[in-house]
Amino acid sequence: MKDESRAVGARAASLLLRYPTDEVLAALPILSAALAELRAEVARPLRVVAEHWAGASPGALAASYVELFDFRRRCCLHLTYYTCGDTRRRGEALVGFATEFRAAGLRLVDGELPDYLPAVLDLSAVDDRGWRLLRENRVGLDLLESALAKEDSVYQHAIKAVRVMLPAPRPGDLAAAATLARSGPPVEQVGLEPFGLVASRPANRPCERDDPRPSGRVDTTGGRR
């Protein structure tokens, strides 16, 4: 897949995985037109989500998004959760993600954690560091798509498109995903305070935000303003 086309795919997937604000929904016509630039196996699943958005009311989209991503343990958009859970190891993993954003000259806005999938996709659209993070966290993507499929969620198609843009999984990736699917992420409610959490959250709601509004946008001006 050409870099330009892959960048468009990353931007489209990022948009379609965000909280559906009026601003995000207003970009839907531009996004839908951009899908024509992508190969069919990437464009097709993204178009399923775009058409779902176009046919639903903003209120219904917002309510279902919050119910799915903020209250479903296994439908988490933060990639390190799948391999680290809420443990000290996750803090170390988040430092690695944050380092990649800084190295690319970008910074997160809205106070989101650096492993938030739409933000990582925005990074991927402008820098190969984002694709490396996605490859290294493919297990999380595999588990997320599986969880969304079990919920019969339209968002499973957006994750499918992201996975199509990555190299095929290695045997070790498949084995790790199978193990985590059986056991679930590790649990240890410590170590995340320096990375943007403002209050303790129940163990069964690791991705809940106090205010379920859009987040994870990347300031692509970085320090270059």
C-alpha positions in Angstrom: 0.0 0.0 0.0 1.5 3.4 -1.0 2.4 5.7 1.8 0.0 8.4 0.7 -2.9 5.9 0.5 -2.0 4.4 3.9 -1.9 7.9 5.4 -5.4 8.5 4.2 -6.5 5.2 5.6 -5.0 6.0 8.9 -6.7 9.4 9.1 -10.1 7.9 8.1 -9.9 5.1 10.7 -8.8 7.7 13.3 -11.8 9.8 12.6 -14.3 6.9 12.6 -13.0 5.7 15.9 -13.5 9.0 17.7 -16.4 10.2 19.8 -18.9 11.5 17.2 -19.1 15.2 17.9 -20.7 17.6 15.5 -17.2 18.6 14.3 -16.3 15.0 13.5 -19.6 14.2 11.8 -19.3 17.4 9.7 -16.1 15.9 8.1 -18.1 12.8 7.0 -18.6 13.9 3.4 -14.9 14.7 2.9 -14.0 11.4 4.6 -16.3 9.4 2.4 -14.9 11.0 -0.8 -11.4 10.2 0.4 -12.1 6.5 0.7 -12.0 6.3 -3.1 -8.3 6.7 -2.9 -7.9 3.4 -0.9 -7.7 -0.1 -2.0 -11.0 -2.0 -1.7 -10.0 -4.2 1.3 -9.3 -1.0 3.3 -12.0 1.3 1.9 -14.8 -1.3 2.2 -14.8 -1.7 6.0 -14.3 2.0 6.6 -17.3 2.8 4.3 -19.5 0.5 6.5 -18.8 2.7 9.5 -19.1 5.9 7.5 -22.5 4.8 6.2 -23.7 3.8 9.6 -22.8 7.3 10.9 -24.5 9.0 8.0 -27.7 7.0 8.7 -28.0 7.5 12.5 -28.8 10.4 14.7 -25.9 12.2 16.5 -27.5 11.5 19.8 -27.8 7.8 19.2 -24.3 7.6 17.9 -22.9 9.4 21.0 -24.9 7.2 23.4 -23.8 3.9 21.7 -20.2 5.1 21.6 -20.1 5.8 25.3 -21.8 2.5 26.2 -19.4 0.5 24.1 -16.0 2.1 24.7 -16.4 3.6 28.1 -18.3 0.7 29.8 -17.1 -2.5 28.0 -13.9 -3.8 29.6 -12.7 -5.6 26.5 -13.6 -2.8 24.1 -10.8 -0.5 25.1 -9.3 2.0 22.7 -6.1 2.2 24.7 -3.7 -0.3 23.2 -1.4 -1.0 26.2 -4.4 -2.1 28.3 -4.5 -5.4 26.5 -1.0 -6.4 27.3 -0.4 -4.5 30.5 -3.8 -4.1 32.1 -3.8 -1.6 35.0 -0.3 -2.5 36.2 3.0 -0.8 36.7 4.2 -2.2 33.4 1.6 -0.1 31.7 3.2 3.1 32.9 6.4 2.1 31.3 4.6 1.2 28.1 2.9 4.7 28.1 6.3 6.3 28.4 7.4 4.5 25.2 4.3 5.8 23.3 4.8 9.3 24.6 8.4 9.2 23.5 7.4 8.4 19.9 5.0 11.4 19.7 7.8 13.7 20.9 10.3 12.2 18.5 7.9 13.0 15.7 7.5 16.6 16.8 3.9 16.1 17.8 1.9 16.4 21.0 -1.4 15.1 22.2 -4.2 17.5 23.0 -7.3 17.1 25.3 -5.3 15.3 27.9 -5.6 11.8 26.3 -3.1 9.0 27.0 -0.6 8.4 24.2 -1.8 4.8 23.5 -5.3 6.0 22.5 -5.8 4.3 19.1 -7.2 7.3 17.2 -4.2 9.3 18.3 -1.8 6.6 17.3 -3.5 6.4 13.9 -3.0 10.2 13.5 0.7 9.7 14.3 0.8 6.9 11.7 -0.6 9.2 9.0 2.5 11.5 9.3 5.3 9.3 10.7 6.3 5.6 10.5 6.7 5.6 14.3 2.9 5.3 14.5 2.9 2.2 12.2 5.7 0.6 14.4 3.5 1.2 17.5 0.6 -0.5 15.8 2.7 -3.4 14.7 4.1 -3.9 18.2 0.6 -3.8 19.7 -1.1 -5.9 17.1 -2.3 -8.3 19.8 -4.4 -5.5 21.2 -5.9 -4.7 17.8 -6.7 -8.4 17.3 -8.4 -8.7 20.7 -10.3 -5.4 20.2 -11.7 -6.5 16.8 -12.8 -9.8 18.3 -14.5 -8.1 21.2 -16.3 -5.6 19.0 -17.4 -8.5 16.8 -18.9 -10.2 19.8 -20.8 -7.0 20.6 -22.0 -6.9 16.9 -20.5 -3.4 16.8 -20.1 -1.5 13.5 -16.7 -0.3 14.8 -15.2 -3.8 14.3 -15.0 -2.8 10.6 -12.7 0.2 11.4 -10.3 -2.1 13.3 -10.4 -4.6 10.5 -9.3 -1.8 8.1 -6.4 -0.9 10.4 -5.3 -4.6 10.6 -5.4 -4.9 6.8 -2.9 -2.0 6.5 -0.4 -3.9 8.8 1.7 -6.9 7.9 0.2 -10.3 8.4 0.4 -11.5 12.1 3.3 -13.8 13.1 2.6 -17.1 14.8 3.8 -15.5 18.1 1.2 -12.7 17.7 -1.6 -15.3 17.3 -0.5 -17.3 20.3 -0.3 -14.2 22.5 -3.7 -13.1 21.4 -5.2 -16.5 22.2 -3.6 -16.5 25.7 -4.8 -13.0 26.5 -8.3 -13.8 25.1 -8.5 -16.6 27.7 -7.0 -14.9 30.7 -7.7 -11.2 30.1 -5.3 -8.3 30.8 -3.3 -8.3 34.0 -4.9 -6.4 37.0 -3.0 -4.2 39.4 -4.5 -0.8 40.3 -1.3 1.2 40.6 1.3 3.0 38.6 -0.8 5.1 36.2 -1.2 8.4 38.1 1.6 10.2 36.2 -0.1 9.5 32.9 -3.2 11.6 33.0 -5.7 9.6 35.2 -7.5 12.1 37.5 -9.3 9.7 39.7 -9.3 6.0 40.6 -11.6 3.9 38.5 -13.3 0.6 39.2 -11.4 -2.4 37.9 -14.2 -3.3 35.6 -14.2 0.1 33.8 -10.6 0.7 32.8 -11.4 3.0 29.9 -14.1 5.2 31.4 -13.7 8.9 31.2 -15.3 11.3 33.7 -16.6 13.4 30.7 -17.1 11.2 27.6 -16.2 13.8 25.1 -13.9 13.5 22.1 -10.2 13.2 22.9 -7.0 11.9 21.5 -6.5 14.5 18.8 -2.9 15.2 17.9 -1.5 18.7 17.5 0.5 18.2 14.3 2.2 21.6 14.7 4.0 20.2 17.7 6.9 22.4 18.7 7.1 23.8 15.1 4.7 26.7 15.6 
